[in-house]
Structures are given as structure tokens and as C-alpha cells.
Amino acid sequence: MNRRDDEPRSLAEVLDGLAGRLRRVDLRTIDEVRALWRDAVDPVLAEHCRVEMVRDGVLIVAVPSGAYAQRVEEEAASILAVYAVLGARAPREVRAVVRDHAPGS
């Protein structure tokens, strides 16, 4: 039986989806990346932008506007250089995403 989109999801469905997401995200790496964030960027970016996650080698950074997204992308090489200390777990790419709930928005 197929569930209609407007019907509530079962707890089992929700937990299966969450477990799938957690398997693809290393929580320890995210904590380490967040701890290094203020060293990786200038104080203005550190105040207004935040690390959301690292998935498949991509550092996802929430930013309050396109202007901040552009700055994060321009500084990607220097940001990644700071994270090189994480070795194989270091992000290899930076992607900025505009979020309404980013700090400073």
C-alpha cells in the first residue's frame, strides 16, 4: 500500500530516513570542522556564516546572502588549506548556500 503525500509518515519511515543521512555524515568531522571555522575565515565571515555539514568531501556553509556566498567561494582555497590538518577527512570543496536562518541574517 502506498502512502499518500498528505498522510503522516510512520516512525519507522522517519527513523530509516534519518539513519540513512547519518551514515553519509561523519559527526566527528563536522565537530572538528566547526572548531576550526574561526581559524579558517576572517572574523566577519566567522560571525555571519556557519558550517552546516561535510558530505562527500564538500563543506556546506550557510550564509545570509549572496554577497557572503561570493566571499566564501573566493576564499575557498585558503579555507581548505586550514582544514588540511584533518588529513583524509578534510573537505576537498566548499559550497556556500544562502539560508534565512544563517547567523547575522
ZIURFEN-V693681 format. One record per pair of residues at least 12 apart in sequence whose ideal C-beta (glycine too) atoms are under 10 Angstrom apart, sorted by the first residue. I is the first residue (numbers start at 1). J is the second residue. Records with the same first field share a line. If there is no record, write none. Layout:
I->J, J
This chain:
21->53, 55
24->53, 55, 56
25->53, 54, 55, 56
26->53, 54, 55, 89
27->53, 54
28->89
29->53, 54, 55, 59, 83, 86, 89, 90, 91
30->51, 52, 53, 54, 55, 59, 60
31->51
32->54, 83, 85, 86, 89, 90
33->51, 53, 54, 59, 61, 79, 82, 83, 86, 89, 90, 91
34->50, 51, 52, 53, 54
35->51
36->51, 79, 82, 83, 85, 86, 90
37->49, 50, 51, 59, 61, 79, 82, 83
38->82
39->79, 82, 83, 85
40->59, 61, 75, 78, 79, 80, 81, 82, 83, 94
41->61, 71, 72, 75, 78, 79, 82
42->71, 75, 78
44->68, 71, 104
45->61, 63, 68, 71, 72, 75, 79, 96, 104
46->103
47->103, 104
48->62, 63, 64, 65, 67, 68, 71, 72, 102, 103, 104, 105
49->61, 62, 63, 64, 65, 68, 69, 71, 72, 96, 99, 102, 103, 104
50->62, 63, 64, 99, 101, 102, 103, 104
51->91
52->95, 97, 99, 102
53->91
54->83, 86, 89, 90, 91, 92, 93
55->91, 95
56->91, 92, 93
57->88, 89, 90, 91, 92, 93
58->91, 92, 93, 94, 95
59->72, 76, 79, 80, 83, 90, 91, 92, 93, 94, 95, 96
60->91, 93, 94, 95, 96, 97, 99
61->73, 76, 79, 91, 94, 95, 96, 97, 99, 102
62->96, 97, 98, 99, 100, 101, 102, 103, 105
63->96, 97, 98, 99, 102, 103, 104, 105
64->98, 99, 100, 101, 102, 103, 104, 105
65->96, 98, 102, 104, 105
66->96, 98
67->98
68->96, 98, 102, 104, 105
69->95, 96, 97, 98, 102
70->96
71->96
72->94, 95, 96, 97
73->94, 95, 96
75->94
76->91, 93, 94, 95, 96
77->94
79->91, 94
80->92, 93, 94
